[in-house]
Amino acid sequence: DLPAAEGVHAADTETAERPFRPGSAARILVVDDNEDASQMLKVALEQLGYIVEVAGDGPTALHKAASFRPDIALLDIGLPVMDGYELAERLLRDLPDGIRLRLVAITGYGQDADRERARQAGFEHHLVKPIDLSRLESIIERTLAAPRMPSSAE
């Protein structure tokens, strides 16, 4: 973690029930085992005004999500320890009530079966790498502004 990032989440504590308000700084958890890619995405999202935390595997992501309380999680599917599908299901199941977590898959897997499996795991969007940052920003904004879709993971 960068020293400047440490103070961001430590000083910005809110209740789990806080709703996302358009125009407020959304909290985004990026989970990817490619450290360079996740750090580049973190910097790009921070430049767009988001508050971002990064994790390199599922267990770390579960731990960070509990305290960071993200509005949205961008998950790679091909993660070590537990894949992105299992991570998605555990995030949706295990986070405290009131956290309105939204999931976006960012992956190299782009077949129809991959998209369907992502949907069944609770992902609202499925983006194939390399991703276009402007498209990602649009998806983030639309996802956070829309009512939460029911998922089979809940």
N, C-alpha and C positions, 0 to 999 in steps of 0.2 A: 504494500500500500504506500501511496505517496503521503508524506507528512501533512500536506494541505488537506488531503481527503479525510484524514483521521478526525479532524475537528468538525467536518461537515455532518457526519451522522451522529457524533457524540452530542453536538449542540442542538441538533434538530430532532428532538423527541416529541412525538405526538401520540395520541391514543390510537389504538388499533381501529377504532370505529370511524376515524376521520375519512370523510368521502373525498374522492378526487374532485377538485374544482378546476375546470378549464382555466388556463392562464396561470395556475400554480405550478411550481416545479415538481413534476412527477418524479417518483423514485423508481429507478430501473436497476434490476439485478441482471447482469450479464454473466452467463455460465458457459465457458468454453475452455477446453483443455489446451488450446493454442494460445499461449500467453501473449504473444505479439499481437495476434488478431483481437483478442479481448481488450488489451490495453488501447489499441488504436480505436476500437469502437467506443470504449469508455471516454477517451478524449473527445472524439467527435460528438458524442451525445452530450457531454458536459458543455461543449461549445454551443450546443443548441438550447442549453438552459436546464437540462435534466440533472438530477442528483443520482450518481451511478456508483454501484459497488460491483466488484468482479469476484467470481469464484471459478476455480479450475476443475472442480469435480462435484458430484452430487452431495456427499456428506458435508463438504464445506458450504455449499449453496444452502442446504437445509439449515445449518447453523446460522449463517449470515441472514437468511430470510426472516428467521424468528426475531432478530433484534432490529434489522434494517427496515422491515415491513414494507417491501416494495409494492408499488402499484402495478407494475408489469415486470415479467421476467422473460428475457430473451435466452432461450436454451438451445445449445447444440445438442444434437441427438446422439452422436458418437462419442460419449464421454466414458472415461475410465471409471471403474468401481460400480457405478450404476448408470444405465443409459438415460438419455433425456426423457424417454417415455415414462420410466419408473420414477424419475425425479419429478416430473410433472404431476403424476398421480399422488406422490407423497407430499409435494408442496400443497396441492389443493386439499388433501385430506388432513394434513398435520398442522397447518398454520392456525393460529387462534381465530376464533369466530370474529367477524367484523373486518378482517383484512380482505379487501376486494382484489385479489390477485388475478391478473390477466396474463395469459401465456402466448408467446410467439416462438415457434420453432425456427431456428436459423441453422441450416444443415446442408450437407452435401447430398442427402438422400431426397430425390425429387420424383420418384415414381408414384403413380396413383395409390398404390398400396401403402406407401410411406405417408402420404397425405391423410389417408383414411385412418391409419393407426395413430397419427398425431391428433386428429380430431377426437378419436375415441379416448385418448389420454387426457384430453381437456384443453388442447391448444386451440386458440381462436384463429390463428394464421400460421402459414407454413411458407417460409422463404428459403429458396435455394441459394447457397453461396456460389459466387460472390454476390453480396447484397448491394443494392443501390441505396445509399444513405437517404436520399430524398424520398424514395418509396417507403423506406423503413420509418422515417419521421411521420409521413402521412398515415401509415398504418398505426403507429403508436398513438397519434392524436385521435384518430377515428375510434380506435379500440377503447381508449380511456373515456371518451365522450359518450360511447354507446352503453346501453344497459348490458349487464353481464349475461352472456348466453348460457343456458343450462348445458351441462356436460355430463357424460356418463360417469365421470370420475367423482362426482359429488354425491 
